[in-house]
Amino acid sequence: MNKGSFSIVTGIIIILLGFAALVYYGKYTLDKHGIYTTAKVEKWEAAEQGSSTYCNVYYNNKVYNIILPGNYQAQTGEFYFIKMLPNAPNANEGLMSKVPECILKKSLPPKGWNDLPTCDNQVN
């Protein structure tokens, strides 16, 4: 292997390691600092490169419009839990389970929940 090839391979390895560290850090940050809130599915679109789910995320008395890649098989107009970073709604784990009616009937906390709420542990 000549010096040019070695430099290219080394550069690619460094880039891959950097990308892996970035992904790990993002997951770690979401696990440590993420909150649970609600997202309402507004529409779903299929495309040649894949589908997209358009949602409104509700956090801190604001509505954030986000687009999630992939087919979540979510029903338009329904609310789902989503775990996100409070300062970056686009940093999220995607749609989770549907929000139960018992939680929707109560006033939702503006800053979400630290733990995924259930009908038994829902506190306002």
MODELLER restraints for C-alpha pairs under 7 A, 6 or more apart:
rsr = mdl.restraints
at = mdl.atoms
rsr.add(forms.Gaussian(group=physical.xy_distance, feature=features.Distance(at['CA:30:A'], at['CA:84:A']), mean=6.65, stdev=0.5))
rsr.add(forms.Gaussian(group=physical.xy_distance, feature=features.Distance(at['CA:30:A'], at['CA:85:A']), mean=6.04, stdev=0.5))
rsr.add(forms.Gaussian(group=physical.xy_distance, feature=features.Distance(at['CA:33:A'], at['CA:85:A']), mean=6.38, stdev=0.5))
rsr.add(forms.Gaussian(group=physical.xy_distance, feature=features.Distance(at['CA:34:A'], at['CA:83:A']), mean=6.00, stdev=0.5))
rsr.add(forms.Gaussian(group=physical.xy_distance, feature=features.Distance(at['CA:34:A'], at['CA:84:A']), mean=5.09, stdev=0.5))
rsr.add(forms.Gaussian(group=physical.xy_distance, feature=features.Distance(at['CA:34:A'], at['CA:85:A']), mean=4.57, stdev=0.5))
rsr.add(forms.Gaussian(group=physical.xy_distance, feature=features.Distance(at['CA:34:A'], at['CA:86:A']), mean=6.67, stdev=0.5))
rsr.add(forms.Gaussian(group=physical.xy_distance, feature=features.Distance(at['CA:35:A'], at['CA:83:A']), mean=5.42, stdev=0.5))
rsr.add(forms.Gaussian(group=physical.xy_distance, feature=features.Distance(at['CA:35:A'], at['CA:84:A']), mean=5.65, stdev=0.5))
rsr.add(forms.Gaussian(group=physical.xy_distance, feature=features.Distance(at['CA:35:A'], at['CA:85:A']), mean=6.34, stdev=0.5))
rsr.add(forms.Gaussian(group=physical.xy_distance, feature=features.Distance(at['CA:35:A'], at['CA:86:A']), mean=6.69, stdev=0.5))
rsr.add(forms.Gaussian(group=physical.xy_distance, feature=features.Distance(at['CA:35:A'], at['CA:112:A']), mean=6.17, stdev=0.5))
rsr.add(forms.Gaussian(group=physical.xy_distance, feature=features.Distance(at['CA:35:A'], at['CA:113:A']), mean=5.68, stdev=0.5))
rsr.add(forms.Gaussian(group=physical.xy_distance, feature=features.Distance(at['CA:35:A'], at['CA:114:A']), mean=5.10, stdev=0.5))
rsr.add(forms.Gaussian(group=physical.xy_distance, feature=features.Distance(at['CA:36:A'], at['CA:81:A']), mean=6.47, stdev=0.5))
rsr.add(forms.Gaussian(group=physical.xy_distance, feature=features.Distance(at['CA:36:A'], at['CA:82:A']), mean=5.63, stdev=0.5))
rsr.add(forms.Gaussian(group=physical.xy_distance, feature=features.Distance(at['CA:36:A'], at['CA:83:A']), mean=4.45, stdev=0.5))
rsr.add(forms.Gaussian(group=physical.xy_distance, feature=features.Distance(at['CA:36:A'], at['CA:84:A']), mean=6.57, stdev=0.5))
rsr.add(forms.Gaussian(group=physical.xy_distance, feature=features.Distance(at['CA:36:A'], at['CA:112:A']), mean=5.44, stdev=0.5))
rsr.add(forms.Gaussian(group=physical.xy_distance, feature=features.Distance(at['CA:36:A'], at['CA:113:A']), mean=5.03, stdev=0.5))
rsr.add(forms.Gaussian(group=physical.xy_distance, feature=features.Distance(at['CA:36:A'], at['CA:114:A']), mean=6.23, stdev=0.5))
rsr.add(forms.Gaussian(group=physical.xy_distance, feature=features.Distance(at['CA:36:A'], at['CA:115:A']), mean=6.66, stdev=0.5))
rsr.add(forms.Gaussian(group=physical.xy_distance, feature=features.Distance(at['CA:36:A'], at['CA:116:A']), mean=6.05, stdev=0.5))
rsr.add(forms.Gaussian(group=physical.xy_distance, feature=features.Distance(at['CA:37:A'], at['CA:58:A']), mean=6.69, stdev=0.5))
rsr.add(forms.Gaussian(group=physical.xy_distance, feature=features.Distance(at['CA:37:A'], at['CA:59:A']), mean=6.65, stdev=0.5))
rsr.add(forms.Gaussian(group=physical.xy_distance, feature=features.Distance(at['CA:37:A'], at['CA:81:A']), mean=5.71, stdev=0.5))
rsr.add(forms.Gaussian(group=physical.xy_distance, feature=features.Distance(at['CA:37:A'], at['CA:82:A']), mean=5.59, stdev=0.5))
rsr.add(forms.Gaussian(group=physical.xy_distance, feature=features.Distance(at['CA:37:A'], at['CA:83:A']), mean=6.46, stdev=0.5))
rsr.add(forms.Gaussian(group=physical.xy_distance, feature=features.Distance(at['CA:37:A'], at['CA:112:A']), mean=4.64, stdev=0.5))
rsr.add(forms.Gaussian(group=physical.xy_distance, feature=features.Distance(at['CA:37:A'], at['CA:113:A']), mean=6.47, stdev=0.5))
rsr.add(forms.Gaussian(group=physical.xy_distance, feature=features.Distance(at['CA:38:A'], at['CA:57:A']), mean=5.98, stdev=0.5))
rsr.add(forms.Gaussian(group=physical.xy_distance, feature=features.Distance(at['CA:38:A'], at['CA:58:A']), mean=5.84, stdev=0.5))
rsr.add(forms.Gaussian(group=physical.xy_distance, feature=features.Distance(at['CA:38:A'], at['CA:79:A']), mean=6.25, stdev=0.5))
rsr.add(forms.Gaussian(group=physical.xy_distance, feature=features.Distance(at['CA:38:A'], at['CA:80:A']), mean=5.58, stdev=0.5))
rsr.add(forms.Gaussian(group=physical.xy_distance, feature=features.Distance(at['CA:38:A'], at['CA:81:A']), mean=4.66, stdev=0.5))
rsr.add(forms.Gaussian(group=physical.xy_distance, feature=features.Distance(at['CA:38:A'], at['CA:82:A']), mean=5.82, stdev=0.5))
rsr.add(forms.Gaussian(group=physical.xy_distance, feature=features.Distance(at['CA:39:A'], at['CA:55:A']), mean=6.02, stdev=0.5))
rsr.add(forms.Gaussian(group=physical.xy_distance, feature=features.Distance(at['CA:39:A'], at['CA:56:A']), mean=5.38, stdev=0.5))
rsr.add(forms.Gaussian(group=physical.xy_distance, feature=features.Distance(at['CA:39:A'], at['CA:57:A']), mean=4.23, stdev=0.5))
rsr.add(forms.Gaussian(group=physical.xy_distance, feature=features.Distance(at['CA:39:A'], at['CA:58:A']), mean=6.19, stdev=0.5))
rsr.add(forms.Gaussian(group=physical.xy_distance, feature=features.Distance(at['CA:39:A'], at['CA:79:A']), mean=5.45, stdev=0.5))
rsr.add(forms.Gaussian(group=physical.xy_distance, feature=features.Distance(at['CA:39:A'], at['CA:80:A']), mean=5.30, stdev=0.5))
rsr.add(forms.Gaussian(group=physical.xy_distance, feature=features.Distance(at['CA:39:A'], at['CA:81:A']), mean=6.17, stdev=0.5))
rsr.add(forms.Gaussian(group=physical.xy_distance, feature=features.Distance(at['CA:39:A'], at['CA:82:A']), mean=6.37, stdev=0.5))
rsr.add(forms.Gaussian(group=physical.xy_distance, feature=features.Distance(at['CA:40:A'], at['CA:55:A']), mean=5.39, stdev=0.5))
rsr.add(forms.Gaussian(group=physical.xy_distance, feature=features.Distance(at['CA:40:A'], at['CA:56:A']), mean=5.20, stdev=0.5))
rsr.add(forms.Gaussian(group=physical.xy_distance, feature=features.Distance(at['CA:40:A'], at['CA:57:A']), mean=6.52, stdev=0.5))
rsr.add(forms.Gaussian(group=physical.xy_distance, feature=features.Distance(at['CA:40:A'], at['CA:77:A']), mean=6.07, stdev=0.5))
rsr.add(forms.Gaussian(group=physical.xy_distance, feature=features.Distance(at['CA:40:A'], at['CA:78:A']), mean=5.59, stdev=0.5))
rsr.add(forms.Gaussian(group=physical.xy_distance, feature=features.Distance(at['CA:40:A'], at['CA:79:A']), mean=4.40, stdev=0.5))
rsr.add(forms.Gaussian(group=physical.xy_distance, feature=features.Distance(at['CA:40:A'], at['CA:80:A']), mean=6.38, stdev=0.5))
rsr.add(forms.Gaussian(group=physical.xy_distance, feature=features.Distance(at['CA:41:A'], at['CA:54:A']), mean=6.06, stdev=0.5))
rsr.add(forms.Gaussian(group=physical.xy_distance, feature=features.Distance(at['CA:41:A'], at['CA:55:A']), mean=4.46, stdev=0.5))
rsr.add(forms.Gaussian(group=physical.xy_distance, feature=features.Distance(at['CA:41:A'], at['CA:56:A']), mean=6.61, stdev=0.5))
rsr.add(forms.Gaussian(group=physical.xy_distance, feature=features.Distance(at['CA:41:A'], at['CA:75:A']), mean=6.80, stdev=0.5))
rsr.add(forms.Gaussian(group=physical.xy_distance, feature=features.Distance(at['CA:41:A'], at['CA:76:A']), mean=4.98, stdev=0.5))
rsr.add(forms.Gaussian(group=physical.xy_distance, feature=features.Distance(at['CA:41:A'], at['CA:77:A']), mean=5.32, stdev=0.5))
rsr.add(forms.Gaussian(group=physical.xy_distance, feature=features.Distance(at['CA:41:A'], at['CA:78:A']), mean=5.82, stdev=0.5))
rsr.add(forms.Gaussian(group=physical.xy_distance, feature=features.Distance(at['CA:41:A'], at['CA:79:A']), mean=6.53, stdev=0.5))
rsr.add(forms.Gaussian(group=physical.xy_distance, feature=features.Distance(at['CA:42:A'], at['CA:54:A']), mean=5.53, stdev=0.5))
rsr.add(forms.Gaussian(group=physical.xy_distance, feature=features.Distance(at['CA:42:A'], at['CA:55:A']), mean=5.24, stdev=0.5))
rsr.add(forms.Gaussian(group=physical.xy_distance, feature=features.Distance(at['CA:42:A'], at['CA:56:A']), mean=6.92, stdev=0.5))
rsr.add(forms.Gaussian(group=physical.xy_distance, feature=features.Distance(at['CA:42:A'], at['CA:76:A']), mean=5.47, stdev=0.5))
rsr.add(forms.Gaussian(group=physical.xy_distance, feature=features.Distance(at['CA:42:A'], at['CA:77:A']), mean=5.79, stdev=0.5))
rsr.add(forms.Gaussian(group=physical.xy_distance, feature=features.Distance(at['CA:43:A'], at['CA:53:A']), mean=6.08, stdev=0.5))
rsr.add(forms.Gaussian(group=physical.xy_distance, feature=features.Distance(at['CA:43:A'], at['CA:54:A']), mean=5.25, stdev=0.5))
rsr.add(forms.Gaussian(group=physical.xy_distance, feature=features.Distance(at['CA:43:A'], at['CA:76:A']), mean=5.59, stdev=0.5))
rsr.add(forms.Gaussian(group=physical.xy_distance, feature=features.Distance(at['CA:44:A'], at['CA:52:A']), mean=5.80, stdev=0.5))
rsr.add(forms.Gaussian(group=physical.xy_distance, feature=features.Distance(at['CA:44:A'], at['CA:53:A']), mean=4.50, stdev=0.5))
rsr.add(forms.Gaussian(group=physical.xy_distance, feature=features.Distance(at['CA:44:A'], at['CA:54:A']), mean=6.07, stdev=0.5))
rsr.add(forms.Gaussian(group=physical.xy_distance, feature=features.Distance(at['CA:45:A'], at['CA:51:A']), mean=5.52, stdev=0.5))
rsr.add(forms.Gaussian(group=physical.xy_distance, feature=features.Distance(at['CA:45:A'], at['CA:52:A']), mean=5.33, stdev=0.5))
rsr.add(forms.Gaussian(group=physical.xy_distance, feature=features.Distance(at['CA:45:A'], at['CA:53:A']), mean=6.53, stdev=0.5))
rsr.add(forms.Gaussian(group=physical.xy_distance, feature=features.Distance(at['CA:46:A'], at['CA:52:A']), mean=6.50, stdev=0.5))
rsr.add(forms.Gaussian(group=physical.xy_distance, feature=features.Distance(at['CA:50:A'], at['CA:70:A']), mean=6.28, stdev=0.5))
rsr.add(forms.Gaussian(group=physical.xy_distance, feature=features.Distance(at['CA:51:A'], at['CA:69:A']), mean=6.12, stdev=0.5))
rsr.add(forms.Gaussian(group=physical.xy_distance, feature=features.Distance(at['CA:51:A'], at['CA:70:A']), mean=4.98, stdev=0.5))
rsr.add(forms.Gaussian(group=physical.xy_distance, feature=features.Distance(at['CA:51:A'], at['CA:71:A']), mean=5.70, stdev=0.5))
rsr.add(forms.Gaussian(group=physical.xy_distance, feature=features.Distance(at['CA:52:A'], at['CA:67:A']), mean=6.36, stdev=0.5))
rsr.add(forms.Gaussian(group=physical.xy_distance, feature=features.Distance(at['CA:52:A'], at['CA:68:A']), mean=5.58, stdev=0.5))
rsr.add(forms.Gaussian(group=physical.xy_distance, feature=features.Distance(at['CA:52:A'], at['CA:69:A']), mean=4.54, stdev=0.5))
rsr.add(forms.Gaussian(group=physical.xy_distance, feature=features.Distance(at['CA:52:A'], at['CA:70:A']), mean=5.38, stdev=0.5))
rsr.add(forms.Gaussian(group=physical.xy_distance, feature=features.Distance(at['CA:52:A'], at['CA:71:A']), mean=6.52, stdev=0.5))
rsr.add(forms.Gaussian(group=physical.xy_distance, feature=features.Distance(at['CA:53:A'], at['CA:67:A']), mean=5.68, stdev=0.5))
rsr.add(forms.Gaussian(group=physical.xy_distance, feature=features.Distance(at['CA:53:A'], at['CA:68:A']), mean=5.05, stdev=0.5))
rsr.add(forms.Gaussian(group=physical.xy_distance, feature=features.Distance(at['CA:53:A'], at['CA:69:A']), mean=6.35, stdev=0.5))
rsr.add(forms.Gaussian(group=physical.xy_distance, feature=features.Distance(at['CA:53:A'], at['CA:70:A']), mean=6.90, stdev=0.5))
rsr.add(forms.Gaussian(group=physical.xy_distance, feature=features.Distance(at['CA:53:A'], at['CA:71:A']), mean=6.79, stdev=0.5))
rsr.add(forms.Gaussian(group=physical.xy_distance, feature=features.Distance(at['CA:54:A'], at['CA:66:A']), mean=6.01, stdev=0.5))
rsr.add(forms.Gaussian(group=physical.xy_distance, feature=features.Distance(at['CA:54:A'], at['CA:67:A']), mean=4.61, stdev=0.5))
rsr.add(forms.Gaussian(group=physical.xy_distance, feature=features.Distance(at['CA:54:A'], at['CA:68:A']), mean=6.37, stdev=0.5))
rsr.add(forms.Gaussian(group=physical.xy_distance, feature=features.Distance(at['CA:55:A'], at['CA:65:A']), mean=5.84, stdev=0.5))
rsr.add(forms.Gaussian(group=physical.xy_distance, feature=features.Distance(at['CA:55:A'], at['CA:66:A']), mean=5.44, stdev=0.5))
rsr.add(forms.Gaussian(group=physical.xy_distance, feature=features.Distance(at['CA:55:A'], at['CA:67:A']), mean=6.29, stdev=0.5))
rsr.add(forms.Gaussian(group=physical.xy_distance, feature=features.Distance(at['CA:56:A'], at['CA:63:A']), mean=6.03, stdev=0.5))
rsr.add(forms.Gaussian(group=physical.xy_distance, feature=features.Distance(at['CA:56:A'], at['CA:64:A']), mean=5.48, stdev=0.5))
rsr.add(forms.Gaussian(group=physical.xy_distance, feature=features.Distance(at['CA:56:A'], at['CA:65:A']), mean=4.69, stdev=0.5))
rsr.add(forms.Gaussian(group=physical.xy_distance, feature=features.Distance(at['CA:56:A'], at['CA:66:A']), mean=6.36, stdev=0.5))
rsr.add(forms.Gaussian(group=physical.xy_distance, feature=features.Distance(at['CA:57:A'], at['CA:63:A']), mean=5.56, stdev=0.5))
rsr.add(forms.Gaussian(group=physical.xy_distance, feature=features.Distance(at['CA:57:A'], at['CA:64:A']), mean=4.99, stdev=0.5))
rsr.add(forms.Gaussian(group=physical.xy_distance, feature=features.Distance(at['CA:57:A'], at['CA:65:A']), mean=6.36, stdev=0.5))
rsr.add(forms.Gaussian(group=physical.xy_distance, feature=features.Distance(at['CA:58:A'], at['CA:64:A']), mean=6.50, stdev=0.5))
rsr.add(forms.Gaussian(group=physical.xy_distance, feature=features.Distance(at['CA:59:A'], at['CA:110:A']), mean=5.61, stdev=0.5))
rsr.add(forms.Gaussian(group=physical.xy_distance, feature=features.Distance(at['CA:59:A'], at['CA:111:A']), mean=5.64, stdev=0.5))
rsr.add(forms.Gaussian(group=physical.xy_distance, feature=features.Distance(at['CA:59:A'], at['CA:112:A']), mean=6.63, stdev=0.5))
rsr.add(forms.Gaussian(group=physical.xy_distance, feature=features.Distance(at['CA:60:A'], at['CA:110:A']), mean=4.50, stdev=0.5))
rsr.add(forms.Gaussian(group=physical.xy_distance, feature=features.Distance(at['CA:60:A'], at['CA:111:A']), mean=4.92, stdev=0.5))
rsr.add(forms.Gaussian(group=physical.xy_distance, feature=features.Distance(at['CA:61:A'], at['CA:110:A']), mean=5.66, stdev=0.5))
rsr.add(forms.Gaussian(group=physical.xy_distance, feature=features.Distance(at['CA:66:A'], at['CA:90:A']), mean=6.48, stdev=0.5))
rsr.add(forms.Gaussian(group=physical.xy_distance, feature=features.Distance(at['CA:68:A'], at['CA:94:A']), mean=6.71, stdev=0.5))
rsr.add(forms.Gaussian(group=physical.xy_distance, feature=features.Distance(at['CA:79:A'], at['CA:98:A']), mean=5.98, stdev=0.5))
rsr.add(forms.Gaussian(group=physical.xy_distance, feature=features.Distance(at['CA:79:A'], at['CA:99:A']), mean=5.59, stdev=0.5))
rsr.add(forms.Gaussian(group=physical.xy_distance, feature=features.Distance(at['CA:80:A'], at['CA:95:A']), mean=6.11, stdev=0.5))
rsr.add(forms.Gaussian(group=physical.xy_distance, feature=features.Distance(at['CA:80:A'], at['CA:96:A']), mean=6.11, stdev=0.5))
rsr.add(forms.Gaussian(group=physical.xy_distance, feature=features.Distance(at['CA:80:A'], at['CA:97:A']), mean=5.65, stdev=0.5))
rsr.add(forms.Gaussian(group=physical.xy_distance, feature=features.Distance(at['CA:80:A'], at['CA:98:A']), mean=4.20, stdev=0.5))
rsr.add(forms.Gaussian(group=physical.xy_distance, feature=features.Distance(at['CA:80:A'], at['CA:99:A']), mean=4.98, stdev=0.5))
rsr.add(forms.Gaussian(group=physical.xy_distance, feature=features.Distance(at['CA:81:A'], at['CA:95:A']), mean=6.09, stdev=0.5))
rsr.add(forms.Gaussian(group=physical.xy_distance, feature=features.Distance(at['CA:81:A'], at['CA:96:A']), mean=5.17, stdev=0.5))
rsr.add(forms.Gaussian(group=physical.xy_distance, feature=features.Distance(at['CA:81:A'], at['CA:97:A']), mean=5.79, stdev=0.5))
rsr.add(forms.Gaussian(group=physical.xy_distance, feature=features.Distance(at['CA:81:A'], at['CA:98:A']), mean=6.26, stdev=0.5))
rsr.add(forms.Gaussian(group=physical.xy_distance, feature=features.Distance(at['CA:81:A'], at['CA:99:A']), mean=5.97, stdev=0.5))
rsr.add(forms.Gaussian(group=physical.xy_distance, feature=features.Distance(at['CA:82:A'], at['CA:92:A']), mean=6.96, stdev=0.5))
rsr.add(forms.Gaussian(group=physical.xy_distance, feature=features.Distance(at['CA:82:A'], at['CA:93:A']), mean=6.66, stdev=0.5))
rsr.add(forms.Gaussian(group=physical.xy_distance, feature=features.Distance(at['CA:82:A'], at['CA:94:A']), mean=5.96, stdev=0.5))
rsr.add(forms.Gaussian(group=physical.xy_distance, feature=features.Distance(at['CA:82:A'], at['CA:95:A']), mean=5.07, stdev=0.5))
rsr.add(forms.Gaussian(group=physical.xy_distance, feature=features.Distance(at['CA:82:A'], at['CA:96:A']), mean=5.67, stdev=0.5))
rsr.add(forms.Gaussian(group=physical.xy_distance, feature=features.Distance(at['CA:83:A'], at['CA:92:A']), mean=5.50, stdev=0.5))
rsr.add(forms.Gaussian(group=physical.xy_distance, feature=features.Distance(at['CA:83:A'], at['CA:93:A']), mean=5.66, stdev=0.5))
rsr.add(forms.Gaussian(group=physical.xy_distance, feature=features.Distance(at['CA:84:A'], at['CA:91:A']), mean=5.64, stdev=0.5))
rsr.add(forms.Gaussian(group=physical.xy_distance, feature=features.Distance(at['CA:84:A'], at['CA:92:A']), mean=4.09, stdev=0.5))
rsr.add(forms.Gaussian(group=physical.xy_distance, feature=features.Distance(at['CA:84:A'], at['CA:93:A']), mean=6.63, stdev=0.5))
rsr.add(forms.Gaussian(group=physical.xy_distance, feature=features.Distance(at['CA:85:A'], at['CA:91:A']), mean=5.86, stdev=0.5))
rsr.add(forms.Gaussian(group=physical.xy_distance, feature=features.Distance(at['CA:85:A'], at['CA:92:A']), mean=6.58, stdev=0.5))
rsr.add(forms.Gaussian(group=physical.xy_distance, feature=features.Distance(at['CA:102:A'], at['CA:119:A']), mean=5.88, stdev=0.5))
rsr.add(forms.Gaussian(group=physical.xy_distance, feature=features.Distance(at['CA:103:A'], at['CA:119:A']), mean=6.28, stdev=0.5))
rsr.add(forms.Gaussian(group=physical.xy_distance, feature=features.Distance(at['CA:103:A'], at['CA:122:A']), mean=6.87, stdev=0.5))
rsr.add(forms.Gaussian(group=physical.xy_distance, feature=features.Distance(at['CA:109:A'], at['CA:124:A']), mean=6.22, stdev=0.5))
